[in-house]
Amino acid sequence: MKDPIVEEVRKHRMEHTQKFGGDLAAICADLRTIQTVSGHEVVRLSPKRGGRAEVPKRSAKRKLTSNLPSVEPAT
């Protein structure tokens, strides 16, 4: 089942992309202009602290070892 709102957004996005020939820099510049002209306040939030889960660090003393026999290079 297709969502009519999603389809409409995709249609307008495609039209906008075609208007600028797929030039991402031009598309972004146009969107910034539209944003500025709209008169709406633009809010930029600072990144959340500790937003990522901390991954425990491995011990520096731990060595990677292999159970495979070492192979001497052929001479």
CHARMM-style PDB file with segment names, atoms N, HN, CA, C and O in Angstrom:
ATOM      1  N   MET     1       0.839  -1.177   0.000  1.00  0.00      PROA
ATOM      2  CA  MET     1       0.000   0.000   0.000  1.00  0.00      PROA
ATOM      3  C   MET     1       0.886   1.243   0.000  1.00  0.00      PROA
ATOM      4  O   MET     1       1.780   1.382   0.834  1.00  0.00      PROA
ATOM      5  N   LYS     2       0.631   2.121  -0.925  1.00  0.00      PROA
ATOM      6  HN  LYS     2      -0.096   2.007  -1.602  1.00  0.00      PROA
ATOM      7  CA  LYS     2       1.427   3.344  -1.013  1.00  0.00      PROA
ATOM      8  C   LYS     2       0.786   4.448  -0.179  1.00  0.00      PROA
ATOM      9  O   LYS     2      -0.433   4.619  -0.161  1.00  0.00      PROA
ATOM     10  N   ASP     3       1.635   5.176   0.497  1.00  0.00      PROA
ATOM     11  HN  ASP     3       2.625   5.038   0.482  1.00  0.00      PROA
ATOM     12  CA  ASP     3       1.189   6.298   1.309  1.00  0.00      PROA
ATOM     13  C   ASP     3       1.117   7.527   0.409  1.00  0.00      PROA
ATOM     14  O   ASP     3       2.128   7.902  -0.185  1.00  0.00      PROA
ATOM     15  N   PRO     4      -0.058   8.173   0.289  1.00  0.00      PROA
ATOM     16  CA  PRO     4      -0.184   9.320  -0.610  1.00  0.00      PROA
ATOM     17  C   PRO     4       0.694  10.502  -0.214  1.00  0.00      PROA
ATOM     18  O   PRO     4       1.131  11.261  -1.080  1.00  0.00      PROA
ATOM     19  N   ILE     5       0.956  10.668   1.062  1.00  0.00      PROA
ATOM     20  HN  ILE     5       0.601  10.052   1.765  1.00  0.00      PROA
ATOM     21  CA  ILE     5       1.809  11.773   1.505  1.00  0.00      PROA
ATOM     22  C   ILE     5       3.251  11.527   1.080  1.00  0.00      PROA
ATOM     23  O   ILE     5       3.927  12.429   0.587  1.00  0.00      PROA
ATOM     24  N   VAL     6       3.715  10.287   1.278  1.00  0.00      PROA
ATOM     25  HN  VAL     6       3.165   9.554   1.678  1.00  0.00      PROA
ATOM     26  CA  VAL     6       5.077   9.931   0.871  1.00  0.00      PROA
ATOM     27  C   VAL     6       5.218  10.082  -0.643  1.00  0.00      PROA
ATOM     28  O   VAL     6       6.229  10.594  -1.125  1.00  0.00      PROA
ATOM     29  N   GLU     7       4.228   9.648  -1.380  1.00  0.00      PROA
ATOM     30  HN  GLU     7       3.407   9.232  -0.989  1.00  0.00      PROA
ATOM     31  CA  GLU     7       4.268   9.763  -2.843  1.00  0.00      PROA
ATOM     32  C   GLU     7       4.327  11.226  -3.284  1.00  0.00      PROA
ATOM     33  O   GLU     7       5.039  11.564  -4.229  1.00  0.00      PROA
ATOM     34  N   GLU     8       3.586  12.083  -2.605  1.00  0.00      PROA
ATOM     35  HN  GLU     8       3.007  11.809  -1.837  1.00  0.00      PROA
ATOM     36  CA  GLU     8       3.599  13.511  -2.944  1.00  0.00      PROA
ATOM     37  C   GLU     8       4.962  14.128  -2.652  1.00  0.00      PROA
ATOM     38  O   GLU     8       5.474  14.913  -3.450  1.00  0.00      PROA
ATOM     39  N   VAL     9       5.546  13.780  -1.520  1.00  0.00      PROA
ATOM     40  HN  VAL     9       5.130  13.142  -0.872  1.00  0.00      PROA
ATOM     41  CA  VAL     9       6.880  14.284  -1.170  1.00  0.00      PROA
ATOM     42  C   VAL     9       7.892  13.836  -2.213  1.00  0.00      PROA
ATOM     43  O   VAL     9       8.720  14.629  -2.661  1.00  0.00      PROA
ATOM     44  N   ARG    10       7.829  12.562  -2.601  1.00  0.00      PROA
ATOM     45  HN  ARG    10       7.157  11.917  -2.236  1.00  0.00      PROA
ATOM     46  CA  ARG    10       8.756  12.042  -3.611  1.00  0.00      PROA
ATOM     47  C   ARG    10       8.585  12.740  -4.951  1.00  0.00      PROA
ATOM     48  O   ARG    10       9.562  13.026  -5.644  1.00  0.00      PROA
ATOM     49  N   LYS    11       7.338  13.010  -5.307  1.00  0.00      PROA
ATOM     50  HN  LYS    11       6.545  12.777  -4.745  1.00  0.00      PROA
ATOM     51  CA  LYS    11       7.054  13.709  -6.571  1.00  0.00      PROA
ATOM     52  C   LYS    11       7.696  15.101  -6.570  1.00  0.00      PROA
ATOM     53  O   LYS    11       8.366  15.483  -7.529  1.00  0.00      PROA
ATOM     54  N   HSD    12       7.486  15.844  -5.495  1.00  0.00      PROA
ATOM     55  HN  HSD    12       6.941  15.534  -4.716  1.00  0.00      PROA
ATOM     56  CA  HSD    12       8.053  17.199  -5.412  1.00  0.00      PROA
ATOM     57  C   HSD    12       9.575  17.166  -5.333  1.00  0.00      PROA
ATOM     58  O   HSD    12      10.246  18.027  -5.903  1.00  0.00      PROA
ATOM     59  N   ARG    13      10.119  16.183  -4.633  1.00  0.00      PROA
ATOM     60  HN  ARG    13       9.574  15.484  -4.170  1.00  0.00      PROA
ATOM     61  CA  ARG    13      11.575  16.047  -4.551  1.00  0.00      PROA
ATOM     62  C   ARG    13      12.164  15.771  -5.931  1.00  0.00      PROA
ATOM     63  O   ARG    13      13.197  16.334  -6.291  1.00  0.00      PROA
ATOM     64  N   MET    14      11.511  14.908  -6.698  1.00  0.00      PROA
ATOM     65  HN  MET    14      10.672  14.450  -6.404  1.00  0.00      PROA
ATOM     66  CA  MET    14      11.989  14.580  -8.043  1.00  0.00      PROA
ATOM     67  C   MET    14      11.903  15.799  -8.958  1.00  0.00      PROA
ATOM     68  O   MET    14      12.814  16.048  -9.748  1.00  0.00      PROA
ATOM     69  N   GLU    15      10.816  16.556  -8.857  1.00  0.00      PROA
ATOM     70  HN  GLU    15      10.076  16.353  -8.215  1.00  0.00      PROA
ATOM     71  CA  GLU    15      10.675  17.773  -9.668  1.00  0.00      PROA
ATOM     72  C   GLU    15      11.773  18.770  -9.330  1.00  0.00      PROA
ATOM     73  O   GLU    15      12.348  19.399 -10.218  1.00  0.00      PROA
ATOM     74  N   HSD    16      12.056  18.911  -8.050  1.00  0.00      PROA
ATOM     75  HN  HSD    16      11.589  18.401  -7.328  1.00  0.00      PROA
ATOM     76  CA  HSD    16      13.093  19.846  -7.607  1.00  0.00      PROA
ATOM     77  C   HSD    16      14.458  19.391  -8.103  1.00  0.00      PROA
ATOM     78  O   HSD    16      15.270  20.210  -8.534  1.00  0.00      PROA
ATOM     79  N   THR    17      14.710  18.097  -8.043  1.00  0.00      PROA
ATOM     80  HN  THR    17      14.050  17.432  -7.693  1.00  0.00      PROA
ATOM     81  CA  THR    17      15.977  17.538  -8.522  1.00  0.00      PROA
ATOM     82  C   THR    17      16.137  17.783 -10.017  1.00  0.00      PROA
ATOM     83  O   THR    17      17.215  18.169 -10.469  1.00  0.00      PROA
ATOM     84  N   GLN    18      15.086  17.565 -10.782  1.00  0.00      PROA
ATOM     85  HN  GLN    18      14.210  17.252 -10.416  1.00  0.00      PROA
ATOM     86  CA  GLN    18      15.137  17.765 -12.233  1.00  0.00      PROA
ATOM     87  C   GLN    18      15.315  19.239 -12.594  1.00  0.00      PROA
ATOM     88  O   GLN    18      15.968  19.568 -13.585  1.00  0.00      PROA
ATOM     89  N   LYS    19      14.736  20.113 -11.794  1.00  0.00      PROA
ATOM     90  HN  LYS    19      14.206  19.846 -10.989  1.00  0.00      PROA
ATOM     91  CA  LYS    19      14.854  21.560 -12.030  1.00  0.00      PROA
ATOM     92  C   LYS    19      16.318  22.000 -12.036  1.00  0.00      PROA
ATOM     93  O   LYS    19      16.699  22.905 -12.778  1.00  0.00      PROA
ATOM     94  N   PHE    20      17.140  21.349 -11.198  1.00  0.00      PROA
ATOM     95  HN  PHE    20      16.831  20.614 -10.594  1.00  0.00      PROA
ATOM     96  CA  PHE    20      18.553  21.704 -11.100  1.00  0.00      PROA
ATOM     97  C   PHE    20      19.464  20.662 -11.729  1.00  0.00      PROA
ATOM     98  O   PHE    20      20.673  20.665 -11.499  1.00  0.00      PROA
ATOM     99  N   GLY    21      18.892  19.785 -12.509  1.00  0.00      PROA
ATOM    100  HN  GLY    21      17.910  19.782 -12.695  1.00  0.00      PROA
ATOM    101  CA  GLY    21      19.684  18.791 -13.223  1.00  0.00      PROA
ATOM    102  C   GLY    21      20.480  17.872 -12.307  1.00  0.00      PROA
ATOM    103  O   GLY    21      21.532  17.363 -12.693  1.00  0.00      PROA
ATOM    104  N   GLY    22      19.980  17.661 -11.096  1.00  0.00      PROA
ATOM    105  HN  GLY    22      19.126  18.075 -10.782  1.00  0.00      PROA
ATOM    106  CA  GLY    22      20.654  16.772 -10.166  1.00  0.00      PROA
ATOM    107  C   GLY    22      21.877  17.378  -9.488  1.00  0.00      PROA
ATOM    108  O   GLY    22      22.600  16.673  -8.785  1.00  0.00      PROA
ATOM    109  N   ASP    23      22.122  18.682  -9.689  1.00  0.00      PROA
ATOM    110  HN  ASP    23      21.535  19.254 -10.261  1.00  0.00      PROA
ATOM    111  CA  ASP    23      23.277  19.346  -9.079  1.00  0.00      PROA
ATOM    112  C   ASP    23      22.990  19.573  -7.597  1.00  0.00      PROA
ATOM    113  O   ASP    23      22.229  20.468  -7.230  1.00  0.00      PROA
ATOM    114  N   LEU    24      23.609  18.750  -6.754  1.00  0.00      PROA
ATOM    115  HN  LEU    24      24.227  18.023  -7.052  1.00  0.00      PROA
ATOM    116  CA  LEU    24      23.327  18.786  -5.323  1.00  0.00      PROA
ATOM    117  C   LEU    24      23.642  20.141  -4.696  1.00  0.00      PROA
ATOM    118  O   LEU    24      22.894  20.610  -3.839  1.00  0.00      PROA
ATOM    119  N   ALA    25      24.727  20.770  -5.108  1.00  0.00      PROA
ATOM    120  HN  ALA    25      25.334  20.388  -5.805  1.00  0.00      PROA
ATOM    121  CA  ALA    25      25.086  22.090  -4.556  1.00  0.00      PROA
ATOM    122  C   ALA    25      24.004  23.116  -4.880  1.00  0.00      PROA
ATOM    123  O   ALA    25      23.637  23.925  -4.027  1.00  0.00      PROA
ATOM    124  N   ALA    26      23.494  23.083  -6.107  1.00  0.00      PROA
ATOM    125  HN  ALA    26      23.791  22.426  -6.800  1.00  0.00      PROA
ATOM    126  CA  ALA    26      22.444  24.025  -6.510  1.00  0.00      PROA
ATOM    127  C   ALA    26      21.135  23.738  -5.771  1.00  0.00      PROA
ATOM    128  O   ALA    26      20.422  24.662  -5.378  1.00  0.00      PROA
ATOM    129  N   ILE    27      20.828  22.461  -5.586  1.00  0.00      PROA
ATOM    130  HN  ILE    27      21.407  21.711  -5.905  1.00  0.00      PROA
ATOM    131  CA  ILE    27      19.614  22.087  -4.860  1.00  0.00      PROA
ATOM    132  C   ILE    27      19.701  22.590  -3.425  1.00  0.00      PROA
ATOM    133  O   ILE    27      18.744  23.175  -2.916  1.00  0.00      PROA
ATOM    134  N   CYS    28      20.835  22.369  -2.767  1.00  0.00      PROA
ATOM    135  HN  CYS    28      21.612  21.894  -3.180  1.00  0.00      PROA
ATOM    136  CA  CYS    28      21.011  22.811  -1.379  1.00  0.00      PROA
ATOM    137  C   CYS    28      20.953  24.327  -1.267  1.00  0.00      PROA
ATOM    138  O   CYS    28      20.350  24.861  -0.335  1.00  0.00      PROA
ATOM    139  N   ALA    29      21.574  25.019  -2.207  1.00  0.00      PROA
ATOM    140  HN  ALA    29      22.064  24.586  -2.964  1.00  0.00      PROA
ATOM    141  CA  ALA    29      21.539  26.485  -2.193  1.00  0.00      PROA
ATOM    142  C   ALA    29      20.098  26.982  -2.330  1.00  0.00      PROA
ATOM    143  O   ALA    29      19.695  27.926  -1.650  1.00  0.00      PROA
ATOM    144  N   ASP    30      19.333  26.349  -3.201  1.00  0.00      PROA
ATOM    145  HN  ASP    30      19.660  25.582  -3.753  1.00  0.00      PROA
ATOM    146  CA  ASP    30      17.932  26.743  -3.384  1.00  0.00      PROA
ATOM    147  C   ASP    30      17.130  26.473  -2.116  1.00  0.00      PROA
ATOM    148  O   ASP    30      16.315  27.303  -1.711  1.00  0.00      PROA
ATOM    149  N   LEU    31      17.349  25.337  -1.493  1.00  0.00      PROA
ATOM    150  HN  LEU    31      18.010  24.663  -1.821  1.00  0.00      PROA
ATOM    151  CA  LEU    31      16.625  25.020  -0.256  1.00  0.00      PROA
ATOM    152  C   LEU    31      16.986  25.994   0.861  1.00  0.00      PROA
ATOM    153  O   LEU    31      16.128  26.367   1.662  1.00  0.00      PROA
ATOM    154  N   ARG    32      18.267  26.413   0.920  1.00  0.00      PROA
ATOM    155  HN  ARG    32      18.964  26.111   0.270  1.00  0.00      PROA
ATOM    156  CA  ARG    32      18.655  27.413   1.929  1.00  0.00      PROA
ATOM    157  C   ARG    32      17.961  28.746   1.665  1.00  0.00      PROA
ATOM    158  O   ARG    32      17.532  29.424   2.598  1.00  0.00      PROA
ATOM    159  N   THR    33      17.852  29.119   0.390  1.00  0.00      PROA
ATOM    160  HN  THR    33      18.201  28.568  -0.369  1.00  0.00      PROA
ATOM    161  CA  THR    33      17.156  30.364   0.033  1.00  0.00      PROA
ATOM    162  C   THR    33      15.691  30.284   0.434  1.00  0.00      PROA
ATOM    163  O   THR    33      15.157  31.225   1.022  1.00  0.00      PROA
ATOM    164  N   ILE    34      15.045  29.183   0.125  1.00  0.00      PROA
ATOM    165  HN  ILE    34      15.478  28.419  -0.352  1.00  0.00      PROA
ATOM    166  CA  ILE    34      13.644  28.992   0.499  1.00  0.00      PROA
ATOM    167  C   ILE    34      13.491  29.074   2.012  1.00  0.00      PROA
ATOM    168  O   ILE    34      12.543  29.677   2.514  1.00  0.00      PROA
ATOM    169  N   GLN    35      14.420  28.471   2.732  1.00  0.00      PROA
ATOM    170  HN  GLN    35      15.191  27.982   2.325  1.00  0.00      PROA
ATOM    171  CA  GLN    35      14.394  28.480   4.193  1.00  0.00      PROA
ATOM    172  C   GLN    35      14.515  29.900   4.724  1.00  0.00      PROA
ATOM    173  O   GLN    35      13.791  30.284   5.643  1.00  0.00      PROA
ATOM    174  N   THR    36      15.435  30.690   4.148  1.00  0.00      PROA
ATOM    175  HN  THR    36      16.023  30.378   3.402  1.00  0.00      PROA
ATOM    176  CA  THR    36      15.650  32.070   4.593  1.00  0.00      PROA
ATOM    177  C   THR    36      14.437  32.939   4.298  1.00  0.00      PROA
ATOM    178  O   THR    36      14.007  33.725   5.142  1.00  0.00      PROA
ATOM    179  N   VAL    37      13.892  32.797   3.106  1.00  0.00      PROA
ATOM    180  HN  VAL    37      14.242  32.158   2.420  1.00  0.00      PROA
ATOM    181  CA  VAL    37      12.756  33.617   2.673  1.00  0.00      PROA
ATOM    182  C   VAL    37      11.495  33.268   3.467  1.00  0.00      PROA
ATOM    183  O   VAL    37      10.607  34.107   3.615  1.00  0.00      PROA
ATOM    184  N   SER    38      11.411  32.050   3.972  1.00  0.00      PROA
ATOM    185  HN  SER    38      12.133  31.368   3.852  1.00  0.00      PROA
ATOM    186  CA  SER    38      10.205  31.615   4.677  1.00  0.00      PROA
ATOM    187  C   SER    38       9.931  32.453   5.921  1.00  0.00      PROA
ATOM    188  O   SER    38       8.782  32.607   6.334  1.00  0.00      PROA
ATOM    189  N   GLY    39      11.001  32.996   6.519  1.00  0.00      PROA
ATOM    190  HN  GLY    39      11.935  32.871   6.183  1.00  0.00      PROA
ATOM    191  CA  GLY    39      10.828  33.795   7.716  1.00  0.00      PROA
ATOM    192  C   GLY    39      10.729  32.973   8.990  1.00  0.00      PROA
ATOM    193  O   GLY    39      10.641  33.534  10.082  1.00  0.00      PROA
ATOM    194  N   HSD    40      10.740  31.658   8.867  1.00  0.00      PROA
ATOM    195  HN  HSD    40      10.811  31.202   7.980  1.00  0.00      PROA
ATOM    196  CA  HSD    40      10.684  30.805  10.049  1.00  0.00      PROA
ATOM    197  C   HSD    40      12.048  30.783  10.741  1.00  0.00      PROA
ATOM    198  O   HSD    40      13.092  30.822  10.090  1.00  0.00      PROA
ATOM    199  N   GLU    41      12.016  30.719  12.058  1.00  0.00      PROA
ATOM    200  HN  GLU    41      11.167  30.687  12.586  1.00  0.00      PROA
ATOM    201  CA  GLU    41      13.258  30.658  12.814  1.00  0.00      PROA
ATOM    202  C   GLU    41      13.909  29.292  12.612  1.00  0.00      PROA
ATOM    203  O   GLU    41      13.258  28.254  12.731  1.00  0.00      PROA
ATOM    204  N   VAL    42      15.193  29.314  12.307  1.00  0.00      PROA
ATOM    205  HN  VAL    42      15.722  30.157  12.210  1.00  0.00      PROA
ATOM    206  CA  VAL    42      15.941  28.073  12.144  1.00  0.00      PROA
ATOM    207  C   VAL    42      16.645  27.782  13.456  1.00  0.00      PROA
ATOM    208  O   VAL    42      17.383  28.623  13.971  1.00  0.00      PROA
ATOM    209  N   VAL    43      16.421  26.606  13.993  1.00  0.00      PROA
ATOM    210  HN  VAL    43      15.822  25.923  13.576  1.00  0.00      PROA
ATOM    211  CA  VAL    43      17.002  26.224  15.268  1.00  0.00      PROA
ATOM    212  C   VAL    43      18.042  25.144  15.009  1.00  0.00      PROA
ATOM    213  O   VAL    43      17.751  24.118  14.394  1.00  0.00      PROA
ATOM    214  N   ARG    44      19.236  25.385  15.477  1.00  0.00      PROA
ATOM    215  HN  ARG    44      19.472  26.219  15.976  1.00  0.00      PROA
ATOM    216  CA  ARG    44      20.303  24.384  15.374  1.00  0.00      PROA
ATOM    217  C   ARG    44      20.679  23.962  16.781  1.00  0.00      PROA
ATOM    218  O   ARG    44      21.202  24.758  17.561  1.00  0.00      PROA
ATOM    219  N   LEU    45      20.416  22.736  17.093  1.00  0.00      PROA
ATOM    220  HN  LEU    45      19.991  22.089  16.459  1.00  0.00      PROA
ATOM    221  CA  LEU    45      20.710  22.230  18.427  1.00  0.00      PROA
ATOM    222  C   LEU    45      22.132  21.687  18.474  1.00  0.00      PROA
ATOM    223  O   LEU    45      22.636  21.134  17.497  1.00  0.00      PROA
ATOM    224  N   SER    46      22.767  21.855  19.627  1.00  0.00      PROA
ATOM    225  HN  SER    46      22.358  22.304  20.421  1.00  0.00      PROA
ATOM    226  CA  SER    46      24.106  21.300  19.781  1.00  0.00      PROA
ATOM    227  C   SER    46      23.980  19.789  19.948  1.00  0.00      PROA
ATOM    228  O   SER    46      22.950  19.298  20.408  1.00  0.00      PROA
ATOM    229  N   PRO    47      25.021  19.055  19.576  1.00  0.00      PROA
ATOM    230  CA  PRO    47      24.962  17.603  19.715  1.00  0.00      PROA
ATOM    231  C   PRO    47      24.778  17.200  21.167  1.00  0.00      PROA
ATOM    232  O   PRO    47      25.272  17.862  22.080  1.00  0.00      PROA
ATOM    233  N   LYS    48      24.067  16.114  21.365  1.00  0.00      PROA
ATOM    234  HN  LYS    48      23.665  15.576  20.624  1.00  0.00      PROA
ATOM    235  CA  LYS    48      23.853  15.613  22.725  1.00  0.00      PROA
ATOM    236  C   LYS    48      25.151  15.019  23.241  1.00  0.00      PROA
ATOM    237  O   LYS    48      25.893  14.372  22.502  1.00  0.00      PROA
ATOM    238  N   ARG    49      25.411  15.247  24.503  1.00  0.00      PROA
ATOM    239  HN  ARG    49      24.809  15.773  25.103  1.00  0.00      PROA
ATOM    240  CA  ARG    49      26.597  14.659  25.115  1.00  0.00      PROA
ATOM    241  C   ARG    49      26.297  13.216  25.457  1.00  0.00      PROA
ATOM    242  O   ARG    49      25.222  12.890  25.961  1.00  0.00      PROA
ATOM    243  N   GLY    50      27.258  12.361  25.177  1.00  0.00      PROA
ATOM    244  HN  GLY    50      28.131  12.626  24.768  1.00  0.00      PROA
ATOM    245  CA  GLY    50      27.094  10.958  25.535  1.00  0.00      PROA
ATOM    246  C   GLY    50      25.989  10.274  24.761  1.00  0.00      PROA
ATOM    247  O   GLY    50      25.404   9.302  25.238  1.00  0.00      PROA
ATOM    248  N   GLY    51      25.699  10.769  23.579  1.00  0.00      PROA
ATOM    249  HN  GLY    51      26.174  11.559  23.191  1.00  0.00      PROA
ATOM    250  CA  GLY    51      24.622  10.201  22.783  1.00  0.00      PROA
ATOM    251  C   GLY    51      24.905   8.790  22.320  1.00  0.00      PROA
ATOM    252  O   GLY    51      23.981   8.018  22.062  1.00  0.00      PROA
ATOM    253  N   ARG    52      26.158   8.455  22.214  1.00  0.00      PROA
ATOM    254  HN  ARG    52      26.908   9.082  22.423  1.00  0.00      PROA
ATOM    255  CA  ARG    52      26.526   7.106  21.772  1.00  0.00      PROA
ATOM    256  C   ARG    52      26.819   6.218  22.964  1.00  0.00      PROA
ATOM    257  O   ARG    52      27.255   6.672  24.022  1.00  0.00      PROA
ATOM    258  N   ALA    53      26.567   4.957  22.760  1.00  0.00      PROA
ATOM    259  HN  ALA    53      26.212   4.588  21.901  1.00  0.00      PROA
ATOM    260  CA  ALA    53      26.931   3.998  23.807  1.00  0.00      PROA
ATOM    261  C   ALA    53      28.448   3.863  23.815  1.00  0.00      PROA
ATOM    262  O   ALA    53      29.079   3.789  22.761  1.00  0.00      PROA
ATOM    263  N   GLU    54      29.005   3.834  24.969  1.00  0.00      PROA
ATOM    264  HN  GLU    54      28.492   3.895  25.825  1.00  0.00      PROA
ATOM    265  CA  GLU    54      30.453   3.705  25.081  1.00  0.00      PROA
ATOM    266  C   GLU    54      30.865   2.268  24.814  1.00  0.00      PROA
ATOM    267  O   GLU    54      30.269   1.332  25.346  1.00  0.00      PROA
ATOM    268  N   VAL    55      31.870   2.103  23.999  1.00  0.00      PROA
ATOM    269  HN  VAL    55      32.354   2.864  23.566  1.00  0.00      PROA
ATOM    270  CA  VAL    55      32.395   0.782  23.687  1.00  0.00      PROA
ATOM    271  C   VAL    55      33.608   0.559  24.563  1.00  0.00      PROA
ATOM    272  O   VAL    55      34.535   1.369  24.552  1.00  0.00      PROA
ATOM    273  N   PRO    56      33.618  -0.539  25.333  1.00  0.00      PROA
ATOM    274  CA  PRO    56      34.774  -0.770  26.199  1.00  0.00      PROA
ATOM    275  C   PRO    56      36.040  -0.950  25.373  1.00  0.00      PROA
ATOM    276  O   PRO    56      36.033  -1.618  24.339  1.00  0.00      PROA
ATOM    277  N   LYS    57      37.125  -0.345  25.843  1.00  0.00      PROA
ATOM    278  HN  LYS    57      37.131   0.198  26.683  1.00  0.00      PROA
ATOM    279  CA  LYS    57      38.401  -0.446  25.137  1.00  0.00      PROA
ATOM    280  C   LYS    57      39.082  -1.747  25.517  1.00  0.00      PROA
ATOM    281  O   LYS    57      38.964  -2.238  26.640  1.00  0.00      PROA
ATOM    282  N   ARG    58      39.793  -2.284  24.549  1.00  0.00      PROA
ATOM    283  HN  ARG    58      39.889  -1.885  23.637  1.00  0.00      PROA
ATOM    284  CA  ARG    58      40.549  -3.506  24.820  1.00  0.00      PROA
ATOM    285  C   ARG    58      41.835  -3.160  25.544  1.00  0.00      PROA
ATOM    286  O   ARG    58      42.379  -2.065  25.403  1.00  0.00      PROA
ATOM    287  N   SER    59      42.291  -4.095  26.299  1.00  0.00      PROA
ATOM    288  HN  SER    59      41.848  -4.984  26.414  1.00  0.00      PROA
ATOM    289  CA  SER    59      43.525  -3.901  27.041  1.00  0.00      PROA
ATOM    290  C   SER    59      44.686  -3.740  26.065  1.00  0.00      PROA
ATOM    291  O   SER    59      44.778  -4.467  25.075  1.00  0.00      PROA
ATOM    292  N   ALA    60      45.564  -2.793  26.345  1.00  0.00      PROA
ATOM    293  HN  ALA    60      45.489  -2.203  27.148  1.00  0.00      PROA
ATOM    294  CA  ALA    60      46.728  -2.565  25.483  1.00  0.00      PROA
ATOM    295  C   ALA    60      47.706  -3.727  25.562  1.00  0.00      PROA
ATOM    296  O   ALA    60      48.508  -3.928  24.650  1.00  0.00      PROA
ATOM    297  N   LYS    61      47.646  -4.491  26.645  1.00  0.00      PROA
ATOM    298  HN  LYS    61      46.994  -4.328  27.385  1.00  0.00      PROA
ATOM    299  CA  LYS    61      48.578  -5.606  26.824  1.00  0.00      PROA
ATOM    300  C   LYS    61      48.182  -6.830  26.000  1.00  0.00      PROA
ATOM    301  O   LYS    61      49.009  -7.706  25.744  1.00  0.00      PROA
ATOM    302  N   ARG    62      46.949  -6.886  25.597  1.00  0.00      PROA
ATOM    303  HN  ARG    62      46.278  -6.175  25.805  1.00  0.00      PROA
ATOM    304  CA  ARG    62      46.458  -8.055  24.870  1.00  0.00      PROA
ATOM    305  C   ARG    62      47.070  -8.116  23.478  1.00  0.00      PROA
ATOM    306  O   ARG    62      47.058  -7.134  22.736  1.00  0.00      PROA
ATOM    307  N   LYS    63      47.602  -9.275  23.139  1.00  0.00      PROA
ATOM    308  HN  LYS    63      47.612 -10.072  23.742  1.00  0.00      PROA
ATOM    309  CA  LYS    63      48.188  -9.465  21.820  1.00  0.00      PROA
ATOM    310  C   LYS    63      47.264 -10.331  20.991  1.00  0.00      PROA
ATOM    311  O   LYS    63      46.591 -11.225  21.504  1.00  0.00      PROA
ATOM    312  N   LEU    64      47.246 -10.052  19.718  1.00  0.00      PROA
ATOM    313  HN  LEU    64      47.794  -9.327  19.301  1.00  0.00      PROA
ATOM    314  CA  LEU    64      46.507 -10.908  18.817  1.00  0.00      PROA
ATOM    315  C   LEU    64      47.399 -12.067  18.439  1.00  0.00      PROA
ATOM    316  O   LEU    64      48.487 -11.873  17.898  1.00  0.00      PROA
ATOM    317  N   THR    65      46.947 -13.251  18.718  1.00  0.00      PROA
ATOM    318  HN  THR    65      46.063 -13.409  19.157  1.00  0.00      PROA
ATOM    319  CA  THR    65      47.733 -14.435  18.389  1.00  0.00      PROA
ATOM    320  C   THR    65      46.894 -15.357  17.544  1.00  0.00      PROA
ATOM    321  O   THR    65      45.665 -15.284  17.546  1.00  0.00      PROA
ATOM    322  N   SER    66      47.553 -16.202  16.841  1.00  0.00      PROA
ATOM    323  HN  SER    66      48.551 -16.260  16.839  1.00  0.00      PROA
ATOM    324  CA  SER    66      46.884 -17.147  15.981  1.00  0.00      PROA
ATOM    325  C   SER    66      47.283 -18.551  16.372  1.00  0.00      PROA
ATOM    326  O   SER    66      48.413 -18.779  16.805  1.00  0.00      PROA
ATOM    327  N   ASN    67      46.385 -19.480  16.226  1.00  0.00      PROA
ATOM    328  HN  ASN    67      45.467 -19.295  15.874  1.00  0.00      PROA
ATOM    329  CA  ASN    67      46.695 -20.865  16.491  1.00  0.00      PROA
ATOM    330  C   ASN    67      47.271 -21.539  15.248  1.00  0.00      PROA
ATOM    331  O   ASN    67      47.613 -22.721  15.285  1.00  0.00      PROA
ATOM    332  N   LEU    68      47.378 -20.803  14.160  1.00  0.00      PROA
ATOM    333  HN  LEU    68      47.101 -19.842  14.130  1.00  0.00      PROA
ATOM    334  CA  LEU    68      47.915 -21.371  12.926  1.00  0.00      PROA
ATOM    335  C   LEU    68      49.425 -21.419  13.009  1.00  0.00      PROA
ATOM    336  O   LEU    68      50.041 -20.532  13.600  1.00  0.00      PROA
ATOM    337  N   PRO    69      50.035 -22.448  12.421  1.00  0.00      PROA
ATOM    338  CA  PRO    69      51.500 -22.516  12.427  1.00  0.00      PROA
ATOM    339  C   PRO    69      52.075 -21.408  11.556  1.00  0.00      PROA
ATOM    340  O   PRO    69      51.491 -21.037  10.538  1.00  0.00      PROA
ATOM    341  N   SER    70      53.213 -20.890  11.962  1.00  0.00      PROA
ATOM    342  HN  SER    70      53.687 -21.191  12.789  1.00  0.00      PROA
ATOM    343  CA  SER    70      53.837 -19.848  11.161  1.00  0.00      PROA
ATOM    344  C   SER    70      54.435 -20.466   9.911  1.00  0.00      PROA
ATOM    345  O   SER    70      54.889 -21.610   9.927  1.00  0.00      PROA
ATOM    346  N   VAL    71      54.432 -19.712   8.843  1.00  0.00      PROA
ATOM    347  HN  VAL    71      54.064 -18.782   8.830  1.00  0.00      PROA
ATOM    348  CA  VAL    71      54.962 -20.194   7.568  1.00  0.00      PROA
ATOM    349  C   VAL    71      56.133 -19.312   7.186  1.00  0.00      PROA
ATOM    350  O   VAL    71      56.016 -18.088   7.140  1.00  0.00      PROA
ATOM    351  N   GLU    72      57.238 -19.932   6.920  1.00  0.00      PROA
ATOM    352  HN  GLU    72      57.333 -20.927   6.958  1.00  0.00      PROA
ATOM    353  CA  GLU    72      58.441 -19.189   6.494  1.00  0.00      PROA
ATOM    354  C   GLU    72      58.299 -18.862   5.016  1.00  0.00      PROA
ATOM    355  O   GLU    72      57.828 -19.703   4.249  1.00  0.00      PROA
ATOM    356  N   PRO    73      58.696 -17.655   4.591  1.00  0.00      PROA
ATOM    357  CA  PRO    73      58.626 -17.304   3.167  1.00  0.00      PROA
ATOM    358  C   PRO    73      59.598 -18.152   2.368  1.00  0.00      PROA
ATOM    359  O   PRO    73      60.692 -18.485   2.826  1.00  0.00      PROA
ATOM    360  N   ALA    74      59.173 -18.490   1.171  1.00  0.00      PROA
ATOM    361  HN  ALA    74      58.285 -18.220   0.799  1.00  0.00      PROA
ATOM    362  CA  ALA    74      60.033 -19.290   0.272  1.00  0.00      PROA
ATOM    363  C   ALA    74      61.174 -18.438  -0.244  1.00  0.00      PROA
ATOM    364  O   ALA    74      61.004 -17.253  -0.532  1.00  0.00      PROA
ATOM    365  N   THR    75      62.347 -19.060  -0.358  1.00  0.00      PROA
ATOM    366  HN  THR    75      62.486 -20.022  -0.123  1.00  0.00      PROA
ATOM    367  CA  THR    75      63.500 -18.318  -0.856  1.00  0.00      PROA
ATOM    368  C   THR    75      63.929 -18.818  -2.207  1.00  0.00      PROA
ATOM    369  OT1 THR    75      64.890 -18.303  -2.778  1.00  0.00      PROA
TER     370      THR     75
END
